[in-house]
Amino acid sequence: NKNSPRRYEYIEYENGKVFGNKGTCKSSTTKVDSWWRWLFWHCSYCMCYCDDHNSSSDRYFDLRDIVSDVANN
């Protein structure tokens, strides 16, 4: 959605765990290469990002919990 304030609508891990709302993204997803550390740590994820494709668009995200004081924002 071009009107969405979000750059990433959702993140989906290979095991099926989803953060965000998977049904809201109308564009295609991008599968990012997974990685292994030793034999037991594996990371695989897909991202659907909805930002502009130009040099003034930055792509950063943070999965930590955020607290915002919207009343005084």
Backbone hydrogen bonds, N-H to C=O, Kabsch-Sander energy under -0.5 kcal/mol:
donor,donor_aa,acceptor,acceptor_aa,energy
4,S,1,N,-1.5
9,E,48,C,-2.3
10,Y,48,C,-0.7
11,I,19,F,-2.4
12,E,46,C,-2.4
13,Y,17,K,-3.1
14,E,44,S,-1.6
16,G,13,Y,-2.2
19,F,11,I,-2.8
20,G,18,V,-0.5
21,N,9,E,-1.2
22,K,20,G,-0.8
24,T,21,N,-1.6
25,C,22,K,-0.9
26,K,24,T,-0.5
30,T,47,M,-2.5
31,K,29,T,-0.5
32,V,30,T,-0.6
32,V,45,Y,-1.8
35,W,43,C,-2.0
37,R,41,W,-2.7
38,W,36,W,-0.5
40,F,37,R,-0.8
41,W,37,R,-1.6
42,H,40,F,-0.6
43,C,35,W,-2.4
45,Y,32,V,-0.6
46,C,12,E,-2.7
47,M,30,T,-2.2
48,C,10,Y,-1.5
49,Y,47,M,-0.6
50,C,7,R,-2.9
54,N,52,D,-1.0
57,S,54,N,-1.5
58,D,56,S,-0.6
60,Y,58,D,-0.6
70,V,68,S,-1.2
72,N,69,D,-1.0
73,N,70,V,-0.7
